[in-house]
Amino acid sequence: MLVLAVLSLLGILLVIGLPVAFAMAVSGAIGLYFYGGMPILSGILNTTPLTTANSYEMITIPMFILMAEFVILSGIASDLFRAATIWVGRIRGGVAMATAIAGAGFGAISGSSTAAAATLAATSLPEMIKQGYEPKLAGGVVAISGTLAMLIPPSVALILYGILADVSISKLLIGGVIPGLIVTMAIILTVWVLVILWPGSAPKGHTYSFTEKFASLKRVGPMLVLFLAITGTIYSGIATPTEASGIGAFIAMLLAVKERKLTPATLWIALRNSAQTSCMILFIILGAHIFGYFVTITRVTNDLSEWVAALPLAPLAIMGLILVGYIILGFFMDQIAILILTVPVVLPIILKLGFDPVWFGVIVVVTAEVGMVTPPLGMNVFVVARYTRRPLGELFRGVMPHVWAHLVVIALLTLFPGLILWLPSTMQ
C-alpha cells in the first residue's frame, strides 16, 4: 500500500510540473520516512549527496558536455554538412541525406541530442529550404538526425545508463557504434524512399567534381582527430571513458582556438552552460538515488522480477512489452528522466530474463530516440521549430516516416543482439 501511495505521489508531482529531481527526491523521502521513520531518512539524506557526487565516472558527463560546447563554438558542424553535401549532393534528396551524415558526425564529437538538433537546424535547414526542399521533409530529417548524438559515442545517455546500471561504460559506448551507423542508414534510406514517392519534395542535386570532393575532406580532418581521440582510445584500451572525455574536451578547445572562436567571453559561456547542464543531471541522479533507496528497501524490484519471471510468456515477448512501455513513456517524459526512473526497476527484470545489460542499454537509448521526435513532448522537434518558425504539426508529420523506420531498427537490434555486442566483444 505504501509503495502504491508513493508511486501515485511521484506521478502527481510529475504531472503538475515539478522538476524530475525534486519529484523523485520528495516522494522517495516521504516513502522512506513512513517506512522506517526519521533515523533511516536522515541517514540516507546525510550520505547520498556525497556518494552521488563522489563517483569517478561522473567526471565523464561535464567533460563531454564541455567538449560539445567547444565543438559548437568551433563551427565544425557547418564543415561536416558542407563536406557531406559535396559528396552526396548530386542525388535527389542528397542535401537531406547529407544532413543525416552530418548528424552522425556531429553526434560522434558531441553527445548532446538537443545541441545536435539546434546546430543542424541552424546550418542545414536554411540550405535545404533555399534549394527548394519541402519544409516538412527538411524539418523532419533535421529533427531525427539530431537524435544520433544520443547513440553514437560519446553519448551522455549511455554514460548515465552505465552509471545507473553499474555496467562498463566503455562497452556501452563502443556498443553504440554499429547501431548508430544502422540508424544513420535508416534515415538516409527513408529520405530516398520519400523522394521517390514524392519527387516534388526535393529538387535535383548538384554535381561536384572530384577535386571539390577531395578538397572538402580537409575540413573533416579535425572531426576525425576528435573522434579517434575519444572512441579510438576507448576501443583500444588506451584510455578509460573518463580519461577520453578530458582528452576530447582539451582537443575540442584547441579546435576552437584554431578557428579563432575562443575568447574570454565565449569561454565563459561554454563553461557556464556546461556547469548548468552538469548540475541539472547530477541533481536528477541524486533524486533518483533517494527514490531508489525506497524502491530497494521495500523490495519492489525483487517482487516485480519474480512476478515477471513467472509470466507465461517468452523472454523476448516480455522484452517487447518493456520496449513498448519505454516508447509510451517517451511521449510524455524527458529521455534522461526515463532512464533514471526506470533502469533501477527494470534492469533486475532484464537480468532475470537472461538478457545482456550492455545490449539492453543500447536498445533503450535507441528506443528513447523515438521519444525525442514524437508528440506531445518531442524535444528535438520543438528545437527545430524554434529555429525555423515552422508549425509544430508540419514538423511532426515530417518526422513520422523516420519514426516508423526507427521502430524497424529497434526490432532488428532486438532480434539480432550481435549487432550491438559484437564490437564490444573485440575490445582490448
SULPESUL-V951339 format. One record per residue. N is the residue number from 1. RES is the residue in one letter. PHI is phi as a letter, one per 30 degrees, with the letter a starting at -180 (NA if undefined). Layout:
n = (N N)
res = (RES RES)
phi = (PHI PHI)
This chain:
n = (1 2 3 4 5 6 7 8 9 10 11 12 13 14 15 16 17 18 19 20 21 22 23 24 25 26 27 28 29 30 31 32 33 34 35 36 37 38 39 40 41 42 43 44 45 46 47 48 49 50 51 52 53 54 55 56 57 58 59 60 61 62 63 64 65 66 67 68 69 70 71 72 73 74 75 76 77 78 79 80 81 82 83 84 85 86 87 88 89 90 91 92 93 94 95 96 97 98 99 100 101 102 103 104 105 106 107 108 109 110 111 112 113 114 115 116 117 118 119 120 121 122 123 124 125 126 127 128 129 130 131 132 133 134 135 136 137 138 139 140 141 142 143 144 145 146 147 148 149 150 151 152 153 154 155 156 157 158 159 160 161 162 163 164 165 166 167 168 169 170 171 172 173 174 175 176 177 178 179 180 181 182 183 184 185 186 187 188 189 190 191 192 193 194 195 196 197 198 199 200 201 202 203 204 205 206 207 208 209 210 211 212 213 214 215 216 217 218 219 220 221 222 223 224 225 226 227 228 229 230 231 232 233 234 235 236 237 238 239 240 241 242 243 244 245 246 247 248 249 250 251 252 253 254 255 256 257 258 259 260 261 262 263 264 265 266 267 268 269 270 271 272 273 274 275 276 277 278 279 280 281 282 283 284 285 286 287 288 289 290 291 292 293 294 295 296 297 298 299 300 301 302 303 304 305 306 307 308 309 310 311 312 313 314 315 316 317 318 319 320 321 322 323 324 325 326 327 328 329 330 331 332 333 334 335 336 337 338 339 340 341 342 343 344 345 346 347 348 349 350 351 352 353 354 355 356 357 358 359 360 361 362 363 364 365 366 367 368 369 370 371 372 373 374 375 376 377 378 379 380 381 382 383 384 385 386 387 388 389 390 391 392 393 394 395 396 397 398 399 400 401 402 403 404 405 406 407 408 409 410 411 412 413 414 415 416 417 418 419 420 421 422 423 424 425 426 427 428)
res = (M L V L A V L S L L G I L L V I G L P V A F A M A V S G A I G L Y F Y G G M P I L S G I L N T T P L T T A N S Y E M I T I P M F I L M A E F V I L S G I A S D L F R A A T I W V G R I R G G V A M A T A I A G A G F G A I S G S S T A A A A T L A A T S L P E M I K Q G Y E P K L A G G V V A I S G T L A M L I P P S V A L I L Y G I L A D V S I S K L L I G G V I P G L I V T M A I I L T V W V L V I L W P G S A P K G H T Y S F T E K F A S L K R V G P M L V L F L A I T G T I Y S G I A T P T E A S G I G A F I A M L L A V K E R K L T P A T L W I A L R N S A Q T S C M I L F I I L G A H I F G Y F V T I T R V T N D L S E W V A A L P L A P L A I M G L I L V G Y I I L G F F M D Q I A I L I L T V P V V L P I I L K L G F D P V W F G V I V V V T A E V G M V T P P L G M N V F V V A R Y T R R P L G E L F R G V M P H V W A H L V V I A L L T L F P G L I L W L P S T M Q)
phi = (NA d d d d d d d d d d d d d d d j d e e e d d d d d d d d d d d d d d b i d e d d d d d d d c d e d d d d d c d d d d e d d d d d d d d d d d d d d i d e d d d d d d d d d d c d d d e i d d d d d d d d d d d d d d d b b j c d d d d d d d d d d c d d e d d d d d j d d e d d d d d d d d d d d d d d d c d d d c d d d d d e d d d c h c e d e d d d d d d d d e d d d d e d d d d d d d e d d d d d b e d d b d d d c d c d d d d d d d d d d d d e e d d d d d d d c d d d d d d i d b d e d d d d d d d d d d d d d d d d d d h c c b e d d d d d d d d d d d d d d d d d d d d d d d d d d d d d d d d d c i d d d d d d d d d d d d d b d e d d d d d d d d d d d d d d d d b b d d d d d e d d c e e d d e e d d d d d j d d d d e d d d e d d d d d e d d d b c d d d h e d d d d d d d d c i c d d e d d d d d c d e d d d d d d d d d d d d d d b e d d c d d d e d c d d)
